[in-house]
Amino acid sequence: MEKDMQSYRLSDIVKIKNGKDHKMLSNGKYPVLGSGGIMRYVDNFLYNKPSVLLPRKGTLDNIQYCDVPFWTVDTLYYTKVNTELANPYYLYRYLSLLDLSNLDSGTGVPSMTFDNYYGLKIFLPSIEKQTMIARVLQTLDKKIAVNRQINQNLEAMARQFYDYWFVQFDFPNEEGKPYKSSGGGMLWNDKLKRNIPVGWHCGNLFEIAVFTNGLACQKFRPKDDEVPLPVIKIREMHDGISVDTEEVTSNIPESVKVYNGDVLFSWSASLEVMLWAYGLGGLNQHIFKVTSANDFPKSFYYFQLLDYVDVFKKMAEARKTTMGHITQDHLQQSTIAIPDNKDIADKFEELISPIFKQIVKLQEEISNLIKQRDELLPLLMNGQITIE
């Protein structure tokens, strides 16, 4: 620890405030934050200065930071930071390194009181040094945010192309003109309950894709003398590989090894489709690795599946129930429009494949930036690395 570190209680640094109910608020531009992140946007805010957001109930390690006007719900405290003593962003990163589980005052659901937080002993360097460290970390955060925004834009653009080609059926005809808008022939399909182009038919997802379920990876633990693979569960689909990720032997079938650019579909509890971009791993059960059937290209089966997941979710919503899981029968019973000649799908692949490759590349960069930031963080905080 650096010699110029000053000892404080958190009560010296912040005033903690309660979040409030947001249900009476109208929709607007200000984020409502809960323990899981942004919940909605409303027309009013509780606080409009940089703040460290502290969980009151639930997951106690999910400390957040917000530097735009915001509202918080009652499971999340917000703070008014004494900026003469602490840089709000530096304080956020410092607190995020602490293990708060031993301060839990709850008997069931983990919870924290004002006093639990106020009693925390913390060590801070000068405000000038805090600001320099915060600037370095925020520079990395901004690069990460820019890459994420680019990826969102790329995904939206690819989805727009898909909708134009395979929902509106305005793919290029032989003259390069939009098929349907230019008078291309359409026929009513009873199973799909809609018109589809002449030369297309109603098929199912099995016609265009192969769904390979993952392993019960706990039965395939690595041996001491081998290099293991990280286990890909639903958590890894959301957050990537972390220090908490389990490991599996590398001696597993190639069919359940996952590489960057592979399509994954979580079929139990959480119904999600993604392009994997977090490095080589072993696929756990409850997730399908989706590959081509009948030589249909990745972009075609990816978006067809993505569309049909929305169908499953709408079915569950209509029944007011949660779709527990997707079975092989559900996939067999799916109904999608498929061209008899897959040339149109291949042309779509030529258009979308570079976009997919760029998305994966940017996600790889994001992962590297996060790794760099998270490795720097404790070293900067405890003074092992100094910034002049």
N, C-alpha and C positions, 0 to 999 in steps of 0.2 A: 504494500500500500504506500502511496506517495506521502512524503513528509508534510506537504502542505494541505493534506486532507483535514477538513473540519468536521467534528462530530455534531450531529443534530438529532432531535426527535422529529418525526414527520410532522408533528403538531407545530413545530417551529417554521415549517416550510409551506404548509398548505392549510386551507380551510375546506373541510369536506362538506358537500351539500347533497341532499337527497334528490334523486330523480322523481318524476311525477307521471301520473297517468296521461296518456296522449290521445285517448279515444275520442275526446271531445274536439280535437283539433281537426281542421280541414287540411286537405292535401296542399302541399306547397313545395318550397325549395330547400327547407332545412331538414337535415337528417335526424331521424329518431334512432338512438343507439341503445341496444340491449346487450346482454352478455355475449350474444352471438354475432354482434356487429350491427349493420344498418338494417332496420326493420321496415321503414317507410320514410317518406318526406312530408313535412307539414308546413303550415303557414306561420309558425311562431317558433321562438327559440328560448331556452332557459339561460344560456350563457353564450357570449360571443368572443371569448378570448381563448388562447391556447390552454388546454386542460388535459390532465391525466385522469382517465376514467377508471374507477376501481370497482371490481365486482363486489356486490353485497351478498348475493346468493348464487349458487350454482358452481360453475367452474372458476376457481379462485386464481388460476394462473393466466386468465384472459384479461390482462391489463391492456387498456387501449389509450390512444392519443387522438385528440381532435383539435385542429387549428382553424376551423371554420365555425360559424354560429350553429348550435346544435340543441337538441332536446335529448334527455336520457330518461329511461323508464325507471320504475322503483326498484329494480333488481341491480341497478348500476349507479354508484355514486359518481358525482363529478367534483372537481377540485378547483379552487381559486389559488393559484400558485403565487407565492411571494417571489417575484422575478428579480428582486435585489439579491436573493440568496440562491435561487435555483433557476436554471434554464428549463422550461417545461418539458421540452423534448428529451433533454439529458435525463431529467428526473424519471420520465416514462421508461426510458431504456434501462436506467439503474434499477428501478423497482421491478421491471420485468425479469431481472436476473435472480430475484429473491424467491426462496421457497416459503410460501405463506401457509402451507398446509398445517403447520404446527400451531398456527394462530386461530384455526377454525373454531368458532364458538357454537356451531350448530350441532344438534343431536342427530339429525337425519341428513337433510340437504345441507351441503357445505355453506357456511355463511360467515360474514365478517361485520363487526360493529365499528362505529367511529373510533372507540377506544382501542380496538385491536390495531387499527391502522395508525392512530396517533402515537401509540407507544413504540412504533418501529424506530430502531436506532439506525441512522444512515450516515454515510461519510461522503462529503462533497468537496471537490477542489474549488478553487476560486471561480467566480461567475465567468470570468474571461476564459479560463481553461474549459469550463463546461461548454461554453458557446462554441469554441473551436472544435471540440470533440463532436458536438451536436451537428455542426456544419458538415463534417466528414461523413457521418452516418446518414444525414439527410440527403447528401449528394447521391449516395448509393440508393436510398429509398426512392429518390426522384427518377433515377435510371430504371429501377424496377417498375415504377408506376408508368413510365413512358412506354416500356416494352409491353406491359399488360394492356395498356390502352391501344397500342398498335395491334396486338393480337385480337382484342375485342373487335376492332374495326375490320381486320382481315376475316375473322369468323363471320361477321355480319355480311360482308361483301360476298363471301362464298355461299352463305345461306340465301342471299338475294338471287344469285345466279341459279341456284338449285330451284328456288320457288318459280323463277321465270321459266326455266326449262321444263321442270317436271311436275309443277302444280298448275301453272297457267298453260303449260304445253306450248310455249312460244320459243322452243328450241329452234335453231336455224334449219330451214328446209334446204332442199337441194340448190336453191338459188341464194342461200344465205339470208333469207328473210324469215321473220318470226312465223312459225308454222301455223298456229291457230289464227292469229290476227290476219294472216294473209290468205285465209280461206282453206286451210288444210282440213282434210276430211276427218270428221269426228263421229263416233258411234256410241250409243248408249250401252252401258254395261250394268246388268241387273245386280251383280254381286257388289260392285263398287257404288252403285246408285249415282252414277255420274257419267258424262261423256268422256271418252278417252280417244286418242288418235287412232285412225285406221292403222292396222298393223301392230297394235298393242293388245295385251290380254291381262286378265286378272290372275295374279299369282300370289305366292306368299314369300315371307322373308327367307325361308329355306331355299328358295329357288336362286337367290342371289348371294347368300352368305352361309358360312359354316360357323356354328356356335360351339366353341370348345370350353367346357367348364374347367375351372382351376382345381387344384389339389387341396386336400386337407393337409396343409403344409406342416402342421404340428407333428405329423407322422413321418416327416422327412427332414429331420433336423441335421445340420451339417456335422461332419466329423471334425475332430480337433485339427487334423492335418490338411484340411481342404479349404479353399477360398469359397465362402458361402455367397448366396444371392439374397438380396433383400426380398421379403415377402410383400406382395402387392395386395393389400386389402382395400376396402372402401375408403378408409382414412388416407391411405397413400394416393388414391385417386384424387382426393381433395387437396392434400397438403404436400404431396411428394414424399421422398424418402427422408427420414429423420433418424436421430439417435435412438428413438423408441421403436423403430421399425424392426420387426422380427426377422429371423434369418432361416433360410432353407438350403439344403444341399444343392450344389450345382449339378448334381447327377440326377436330373429330372428330365422327363421327355421334352424334346424341342417344342412340341405343340403347346406346352404351358410355360415356356420361356417368353418373356415380353421384351420387345425392343422398342426404341423410340420410333414413333410413327404408327405403332400398332393401334388398332381400334379395340377399346374395352367397353363392356356393357355390364354394369352392376344390376343383377336381376332380382336381388332379395332386399326388401325393405326400401332401399334407396334406388330408384330407377334412373340411371344416368348413363350417358354415352360420352366417351372422350377419346381424343388422340393422346396416347401416352407419350410423355417426353421427359421422364425422370431417370432414364438409364435402364440397363439390363436388370431384370428381376424375375422372380418366380410367382406365378399367378395362384392366388388363393381361391378356395371354393367360394361360391356365390357371385363370382364374376366370370363372364364369358370373354374369351379372346375371339374376336370376330374376324374371319378371313373370307376370301373370295370363294364363291361357288359358281361353277359354269363360266369362269373367267370374267365375271363382272368386276369392274374396277372399284377400288377402295372408296373413292368419292361418292359413287352411286350408292353402295350399300351403307355407307356411313350416314348419309342424309336420309335415306329411306328408313333406316332404323331410328334415327333421331326423330323423324316425323311420327313413327309409330309408337314410340315411347309417349309422346304427347297424347296419342289416342288412348293408351292404357291409363294414363293419369286422368284423363277426362272421364273415362268409364268409372274409375274409382271415385272421383268427385261426385258424379251423378248418383252413385250408390251411398254417398256419405260415409265411405269406408276407406281404409288405407289398403292399397294393393300390396299384399304381403310379399308375393314374389311372382316372377314370370316363369311359367313352365314351358316345356317343349310343346305341349298342346296349344298354349297361347300363340307361340310362334307359328305352329302349323296352321292355326286358324286365322292368322293375319291375312289381310287382303290389300294388295298394292298393285298399282299399274306398272307393268313391265313391257318394254319394247320387245317384239319378236326378234328383231335384229339389234344386237347390242352396240352397233356402230355409234349410235347417238350417245350411249353411256361412255364409250371410249373417247369421243370428242369432248364430252364434259370433263373427263379425267385429264385431258391435255390442258384444259383451262384451269382446273382446280388444283392439280398436283403441285404446281409451284407455290400456290398459296399455302397448302398444307405443309410443305417443306419449310416455308418461312415461319409459319406458326411454331413448328417444332424447334427450329433454330432459335427463335426468340425465347421460347420457354427454357431451352437449355441455358441461354444467357441469363435469364431470370434466376434459375437455380444456382448458377455460379456466383451471381451477385449476392444472393441471399446467403450462400455459404461464406463468401468473403466477409460480408457484414457481420454475420453471427460469430465468426472466428475473431474478428477485430474487436467486437463489443466488449467481452470481459477483459481483454488485454488493455484497452483504452480506459476502462472503468477503474481497474486496479493499478494503473500507472506503469504496467510492464512495457507499454508503448507510449511514448510522449509525442505531443504535437507542439511545435514551436511556431 
